[in-house]
Amino acid sequence: MNSRVLEAVFPSQTNTLLWCVARLSIISPCYNSARFIGRTIESVQAQTFTDWEHVVVDDGSTDDSAAIVASYAARDRRIHAVRQPNGHVCNARNNGFAISSSGSEYLLFLDADDMLEPHAIETMLAYLDAHKDVGLAYCSLRPVDHLDQDLHVPEFAESWHVRYAPTPDGLGPLAADQAETPLSSLVASFRALPSTAFIRRSAYQATAGWDETFRQGAEDVDLAVQLALHAPVHFVPERLVRYRRHDTNFSNSDFARGIEQLDRKWWNHRLLGRTRRRSVRAALRFARRVRYLRLLRGGHDSAHPASATVGTGLLQLCGPLTVRPAGF
């Protein structure tokens, strides 16, 4: 995106943003998040690592979100308050990236209702610094409610924290200390993006960015696939993000439609070579199997609710699959 387009989208706000340099660019899309955005920003300000910039893109909010963000930006020059007409979350993320510091090494797309633990950035950037080949490193999280109180949801631990992968006899969980996460596991049980995922800028620039046709959910899995096709993805088993669950999160049916869109896009992707197409299709098949098996168990993926949805023809697509008992 060039400066002329930026001026049209963000009138009079570009000159103060383009020169800023920081090691980490944090981009937060914000739509009617007045209840939470202040606490999100404060969690960034409380970090032990301080070399960051925080671009908050107000996506046409009708509440007090923009004014709240502006008040923080007035007191902290690392925070940039940007406003745009409503373009949806992926558009806001893409525009936020476009005006972030081109000199930053890493990116974090932090949702406007989530929060970082004080040592989150320091921990994750140290990991990426030590693993130069990794394009994306993501951490674990703990769910909280609208009052910042811990949520204790029994099925949440399994559905969010277990990474399933194919095994010779079916499927099973990856060990927590196995950092590298294969493509099949990312698609089947991906729990990284956006708020827990720290991305190397060079890896992100090799992708097409956030797909703005995704408006129901699953855009995080889509970006994960793009990144995994360019660089390794690693898991850091520390709970460094507080993930907020509340009444305005995506519904089950919304996310189910997003998953269906994801399947259609990648199954028929025309720009993949033969080897990559084979890998992506195998990952999609595996993800369908995992979702179907969870449904058979009567389970419900509380984090990505579409995992409890079975699309048309799923049984034919899945085929037989056994399950290693240790994984369930």
URGI-V21238 format. One record per residue. N is the residue number from 1. RES is the residue in one letter. SS is DSSP state (helix for helix, strand for strand, loop for the rest). NEAR is the number of other C-alpha atoms within 12 Angstrom. Layout:
N|RES|SS|NEAR / N|RES|SS|NEAR
This chain:
1|M|loop|16 / 2|N|loop|14 / 3|S|helix|19 / 4|R|helix|13 / 5|V|helix|15 / 6|L|helix|26 / 7|E|helix|23 / 8|A|helix|17 / 9|V|helix|30 / 10|F|loop|31 / 11|P|loop|17 / 12|S|loop|18 / 13|Q|loop|22 / 14|T|loop|29 / 15|N|loop|18 / 16|T|loop|23 / 17|L|loop|33 / 18|L|loop|25 / 19|W|loop|16 / 20|C|loop|26 / 21|V|loop|23 / 22|A|loop|27 / 23|R|loop|32 / 24|L|strand|38 / 25|S|strand|42 / 26|I|strand|46 / 27|I|strand|46 / 28|S|strand|47 / 29|P|strand|46 / 30|C|strand|48 / 31|Y|loop|37 / 32|N|loop|27 / 33|S|loop|36 / 34|A|loop|24 / 35|R|loop|25 / 36|F|loop|33 / 37|I|helix|39 / 38|G|helix|31 / 39|R|helix|29 / 40|T|helix|41 / 41|I|helix|44 / 42|E|helix|26 / 43|S|helix|30 / 44|V|helix|43 / 45|Q|helix|31 / 46|A|loop|20 / 47|Q|loop|24 / 48|T|loop|19 / 49|F|loop|24 / 50|T|loop|25 / 51|D|loop|26 / 52|W|strand|36 / 53|E|strand|43 / 54|H|strand|46 / 55|V|strand|50 / 56|V|strand|49 / 57|V|strand|50 / 58|D|strand|43 / 59|D|strand|34 / 60|G|loop|27 / 61|S|loop|28 / 62|T|loop|18 / 63|D|loop|19 / 64|D|loop|21 / 65|S|helix|34 / 66|A|helix|33 / 67|A|helix|25 / 68|I|helix|31 / 69|V|helix|40 / 70|A|helix|26 / 71|S|helix|19 / 72|Y|helix|27 / 73|A|helix|27 / 74|A|helix|14 / 75|R|helix|16 / 76|D|loop|21 / 77|R|loop|22 / 78|R|loop|32 / 79|I|strand|37 / 80|H|strand|41 / 81|A|strand|41 / 82|V|strand|45 / 83|R|strand|36 / 84|Q|strand|32 / 85|P|loop|23 / 86|N|loop|21 / 87|G|loop|25 / 88|H|loop|29 / 89|V|helix|40 / 90|C|helix|36 / 91|N|helix|32 / 92|A|helix|39 / 93|R|helix|41 / 94|N|helix|34 / 95|N|helix|40 / 96|G|helix|45 / 97|F|helix|40 / 98|A|helix|32 / 99|I|loop|40 / 100|S|loop|45 / 101|S|loop|32 / 102|S|loop|24 / 103|G|loop|22 / 104|S|loop|29 / 105|E|loop|30 / 106|Y|strand|41 / 107|L|strand|47 / 108|L|strand|45 / 109|F|strand|47 / 110|L|loop|44 / 111|D|loop|44 / 112|A|loop|44 / 113|D|loop|41 / 114|D|loop|42 / 115|M|strand|42 / 116|L|strand|45 / 117|E|loop|33 / 118|P|loop|24 / 119|H|loop|23 / 120|A|helix|37 / 121|I|helix|43 / 122|E|helix|25 / 123|T|helix|28 / 124|M|helix|41 / 125|L|helix|37 / 126|A|helix|20 / 127|Y|helix|30 / 128|L|helix|33 / 129|D|helix|22 / 130|A|helix|12 / 131|H|loop|22 / 132|K|loop|23 / 133|D|loop|21 / 134|V|strand|35 / 135|G|strand|40 / 136|L|strand|46 / 137|A|strand|47 / 138|Y|strand|44 / 139|C|strand|42 / 140|S|strand|35 / 141|L|strand|35 / 142|R|strand|33 / 143|P|strand|33 / 144|V|strand|23 / 145|D|loop|23 / 146|H|loop|24 / 147|L|loop|18 / 148|D|loop|23 / 149|Q|loop|15 / 150|D|strand|17 / 151|L|loop|22 / 152|H|loop|14 / 153|V|loop|19 / 154|P|helix|16 / 155|E|helix|23 / 156|F|helix|25 / 157|A|helix|22 / 158|E|helix|23 / 159|S|helix|31 / 160|W|helix|33 / 161|H|helix|34 / 162|V|loop|34 / 163|R|loop|39 / 164|Y|strand|41 / 165|A|strand|35 / 166|P|strand|33 / 167|T|strand|20 / 168|P|loop|11 / 169|D|loop|15 / 170|G|strand|23 / 171|L|strand|29 / 172|G|strand|27 / 173|P|strand|31 / 174|L|loop|27 / 175|A|loop|19 / 176|A|loop|19 / 177|D|loop|15 / 178|Q|loop|18 / 179|A|loop|24 / 180|E|strand|29 / 181|T|loop|41 / 182|P|loop|33 / 183|L|helix|40 / 184|S|helix|38 / 185|S|helix|42 / 186|L|helix|43 / 187|V|helix|46 / 188|A|helix|47 / 189|S|helix|44 / 190|F|loop|44 / 191|R|loop|43 / 192|A|loop|46 / 193|L|loop|41 / 194|P|loop|42 / 195|S|loop|40 / 196|T|loop|41 / 197|A|strand|44 / 198|F|strand|47 / 199|I|strand|50 / 200|R|strand|39 / 201|R|helix|33 / 202|S|helix|23 / 203|A|helix|30 / 204|Y|helix|33 / 205|Q|helix|24 / 206|A|loop|18 / 207|T|loop|24 / 208|A|loop|20 / 209|G|loop|32 / 210|W|loop|35 / 211|D|loop|30 / 212|E|loop|24 / 213|T|loop|20 / 214|F|loop|31 / 215|R|loop|24 / 216|Q|loop|28 / 217|G|loop|36 / 218|A|loop|46 / 219|E|helix|39 / 220|D|helix|39 / 221|V|helix|40 / 222|D|helix|40 / 223|L|helix|42 / 224|A|helix|46 / 225|V|helix|47 / 226|Q|helix|36 / 227|L|helix|39 / 228|A|helix|36 / 229|L|loop|31 / 230|H|loop|24 / 231|A|loop|30 / 232|P|strand|29 / 233|V|strand|42 / 234|H|strand|41 / 235|F|strand|40 / 236|V|strand|36 / 237|P|strand|32 / 238|E|strand|26 / 239|R|strand|28 / 240|L|strand|31 / 241|V|strand|42 / 242|R|strand|35 / 243|Y|strand|40 / 244|R|strand|35 / 245|R|loop|30 / 246|H|loop|22 / 247|D|loop|10 / 248|T|loop|17 / 249|N|loop|25 / 250|F|loop|23 / 251|S|loop|21 / 252|N|helix|24 / 253|S|helix|22 / 254|D|helix|24 / 255|F|helix|30 / 256|A|helix|30 / 257|R|helix|27 / 258|G|helix|33 / 259|I|helix|38 / 260|E|helix|31 / 261|Q|helix|28 / 262|L|helix|38 / 263|D|helix|33 / 264|R|helix|19 / 265|K|helix|27 / 266|W|helix|30 / 267|W|helix|23 / 268|N|loop|19 / 269|H|loop|20 / 270|R|loop|12 / 271|L|loop|14 / 272|L|loop|19 / 273|G|loop|14 / 274|R|helix|13 / 275|T|helix|12 / 276|R|helix|23 / 277|R|helix|22 / 278|R|helix|19 / 279|S|helix|24 / 280|V|helix|36 / 281|R|helix|30 / 282|A|helix|27 / 283|A|helix|34 / 284|L|helix|38 / 285|R|helix|33 / 286|F|helix|37 / 287|A|helix|41 / 288|R|helix|40 / 289|R|helix|40 / 290|V|helix|49 / 291|R|helix|35 / 292|Y|helix|34 / 293|L|helix|33 / 294|R|helix|31 / 295|L|helix|21 / 296|L|helix|16 / 297|R|loop|16 / 298|G|loop|14 / 299|G|loop|24 / 300|H|loop|29 / 301|D|loop|35 / 302|S|loop|30 / 303|A|loop|38 / 304|H|loop|42 / 305|P|helix|32 / 306|A|helix|38 / 307|S|helix|40 / 308|A|helix|31 / 309|T|loop|32 / 310|V|loop|29 / 311|G|loop|26 / 312|T|loop|12 / 313|G|loop|13 / 314|L|helix|24 / 315|L|helix|19 / 316|Q|helix|15 / 317|L|helix|21 / 318|C|helix|26 / 319|G|loop|17 / 320|P|loop|19 / 321|L|loop|24 / 322|T|loop|21 / 323|V|loop|24 / 324|R|loop|18 / 325|P|helix|12 / 326|A|helix|16 / 327|G|helix|24 / 328|F|loop|20
